[in-house]
Amino acid sequence: MEYISVLIDESGTLPDPSDKVVIVAAVGINTPTRILSINRMVRKNLKKPLGEIKFYKAGEKTKTKFLKALAKEDLKIFTLIVEKQGKKITDSPENFALLCWLILEECLLFYKNKIKEVIFDKHFHQEKDQKLFNYFLFQFLKKKIKLVHVNSQEDQRISAPDMIAGSLLWAKTKNDSRFYKIIKNQIISEKMVNWRQIKSRFWNKKMPEPVQAPIQTNLNK
């Protein structure tokens, strides 16, 4: 069986009411080290050193080159568009776990039991918040999957979902879809929800008290 790694990152922020949408992107790939090769290729001809390749730091040529290379890889893309409706939403482990669950639901429907790990850009830097995030995500998923939290400066595989999420956010907020169009054909699922729908569907459920949840850092650099 071919096992899949899923990499997840987001663009936009929950607490800032001026951000109309938040985008969560997931990339399913069986050889995530291929993304490191793309990073090296893109960096090769840069005039100025770039600490990490991120959508909102990269220039137009870098964005285009990276996304075109990514579009040639054997991978699948899943996106979640969350309409905030002008609300200031608390950036809590519970809320972020809920968004990640909504996109992982699509990944699980597509890959079934082939997912061996889920790799997140380290959204929460305190270990207690990462443990809470893991706990709530396990509760939503109703199953255990290996969860890995990485620092994007140290593990540049996470640049793939960052660039995809940024491309879609750019299309939604700047009315400029040129970067999004590069990777559009590899998108398996593009789900759109608003925060009111999320709250009405899930937040009335009383969650059990948190227990100690496993946490892992970057194990597969």
C-alpha positions in Angstrom: 0.0 0.0 0.0 1.3 3.5 -0.9 1.1 5.6 2.3 0.5 9.4 2.1 1.7 12.3 4.1 -0.7 15.3 4.4 0.8 18.7 4.9 -1.4 21.5 6.3 -1.0 25.3 6.5 -3.4 28.3 6.5 -3.4 31.8 5.2 -5.3 34.7 6.8 -6.1 35.0 10.5 -9.0 34.2 12.7 -8.9 37.1 15.2 -8.5 40.0 12.7 -12.0 41.1 11.5 -10.5 42.8 8.5 -9.6 39.4 7.1 -12.8 38.4 5.4 -11.8 34.7 4.8 -9.3 32.2 6.2 -7.9 29.6 3.8 -6.7 26.2 5.0 -4.8 24.1 2.5 -3.8 20.4 2.6 -1.4 18.6 0.3 -1.4 14.9 0.0 1.9 13.4 -1.3 3.6 10.1 -0.8 7.1 11.5 -1.1 7.1 14.9 0.8 10.9 15.2 0.3 10.1 16.1 -3.3 9.0 19.5 -2.0 12.5 20.1 -0.7 13.8 19.5 -4.2 11.5 22.2 -5.5 12.7 24.6 -2.8 16.3 24.0 -3.8 15.5 24.5 -7.5 13.6 27.7 -6.9 16.3 29.1 -4.6 19.1 28.4 -7.1 18.7 31.5 -9.2 17.5 33.9 -6.6 19.4 37.2 -6.5 18.7 37.7 -2.8 18.8 34.9 -0.2 15.3 33.9 1.1 15.1 32.4 4.6 12.0 30.3 3.6 9.7 30.3 0.7 6.4 31.7 1.8 3.7 33.2 -0.4 3.6 36.7 1.1 7.4 37.0 1.2 8.2 35.6 -2.3 8.2 37.7 -5.4 6.0 37.1 -8.4 8.6 35.1 -10.3 9.4 32.9 -7.3 5.7 32.3 -6.7 5.2 31.3 -10.3 8.2 29.1 -10.5 7.5 27.2 -7.3 3.8 26.7 -8.1 4.5 25.5 -11.7 7.0 23.0 -10.3 4.5 21.9 -7.6 1.8 21.4 -10.3 4.0 18.8 -12.0 4.3 16.6 -8.9 2.2 13.6 -8.1 0.1 15.2 -5.3 -3.4 16.1 -4.5 -4.7 19.4 -3.0 -7.6 20.0 -0.7 -8.7 23.5 0.3 -11.1 25.0 2.9 -12.5 28.6 2.5 -13.9 29.9 5.8 -16.0 33.1 5.5 -15.7 35.0 8.8 -18.6 37.3 8.2 -16.8 40.2 9.8 -16.4 38.3 13.1 -13.3 38.4 15.4 -12.8 34.7 16.1 -10.6 33.5 18.9 -7.5 31.7 17.7 -7.8 28.9 20.1 -6.7 25.2 19.9 -10.4 24.2 19.7 -11.2 26.6 16.9 -8.2 25.8 14.8 -8.6 22.0 15.4 -12.1 22.3 14.1 -10.9 24.0 10.8 -8.2 21.3 10.4 -10.8 18.6 11.0 -13.1 20.0 8.3 -10.3 19.7 5.7 -9.0 16.4 7.0 -12.5 15.0 6.6 -12.0 15.5 2.8 -8.6 14.0 2.9 -9.8 10.9 4.7 -12.7 10.4 2.3 -10.3 10.4 -0.6 -7.3 8.5 0.9 -9.3 6.2 3.3 -6.7 4.5 5.5 -3.6 5.5 3.5 -2.7 8.5 5.5 0.4 7.8 7.7 0.9 11.3 9.2 -0.4 14.8 9.1 2.3 17.5 9.2 1.2 21.0 10.4 3.1 24.3 10.3 3.5 25.1 14.0 0.4 27.3 14.5 0.8 27.3 18.3 4.2 27.7 19.8 3.4 26.6 23.4 3.4 22.9 24.0 0.3 23.0 26.1 -1.7 24.6 23.2 -0.3 22.0 20.7 -1.4 19.2 23.1 -4.9 20.8 23.3 -5.1 21.1 19.5 -4.1 17.4 19.2 -6.7 16.4 21.7 -9.6 18.3 20.1 -8.6 17.1 16.6 -8.6 13.5 17.8 -12.0 14.0 19.3 -13.4 15.4 16.0 -11.7 12.7 13.8 -12.8 9.8 16.1 -9.5 8.1 15.2 -5.8 8.5 15.9 -3.4 9.7 13.2 0.3 10.6 13.7 0.3 14.4 14.1 3.6 16.3 13.6 4.1 20.1 14.3 7.0 21.6 12.5 8.8 25.0 12.3 8.5 26.2 8.7 12.0 27.7 8.8 13.5 24.3 9.7 11.2 22.1 7.7 10.5 23.6 4.3 8.2 20.8 3.1 5.5 23.0 4.7 6.1 25.7 2.0 3.8 23.7 -0.3 0.5 24.2 1.6 1.6 27.8 2.5 2.0 28.7 -1.2 -1.3 27.1 -2.1 -3.3 28.7 0.7 -1.7 32.1 -0.2 -2.6 31.7 -3.8 -6.3 31.0 -3.0 -6.4 33.8 -0.5 -4.9 36.2 -3.1 -7.6 35.1 -5.6 -10.4 35.7 -3.0 -9.2 39.0 -1.6 -7.2 40.6 -4.4 -9.4 39.4 -7.3 -6.2 38.0 -8.9 -6.3 34.3 -9.6 -3.2 33.9 -11.8 -1.3 31.9 -9.1 -4.3 29.9 -8.1 -4.9 28.8 -11.7 -1.5 27.2 -11.8 -2.4 24.6 -9.2 -6.2 24.5 -9.8 -6.3 21.2 -11.8 -4.8 19.3 -8.8 -7.4 20.4 -6.4 -9.6 17.5 -5.3 -11.8 19.3 -2.9 -12.6 23.0 -2.4 -15.0 23.4 0.5 -16.5 26.7 1.5 -18.2 27.3 4.8 -19.0 30.3 7.0 -18.3 30.6 10.7 -22.0 30.6 11.7 -22.5 27.3 10.0 -19.5 25.8 11.8 -20.7 27.0 15.2 -24.3 25.9 14.7 -23.3 22.4 13.5 -20.4 21.6 15.9 -20.1 24.0 18.9 -23.2 22.8 20.6 -21.5 19.4 21.2 -20.1 19.2 24.7 -16.6 18.0 24.5 -15.2 15.7 27.3 -12.5 17.1 29.5 -9.1 17.1 27.8 -6.6 14.3 28.6 -2.9 14.2 27.9 -2.5 14.1 24.1 0.6 13.0 22.3 2.7 15.7 20.6 5.5 15.3 18.1 7.9 17.8 16.6 9.7 17.5 13.3 10.7 13.8 13.0 11.1 13.5 9.3 13.3 16.2 8.1 
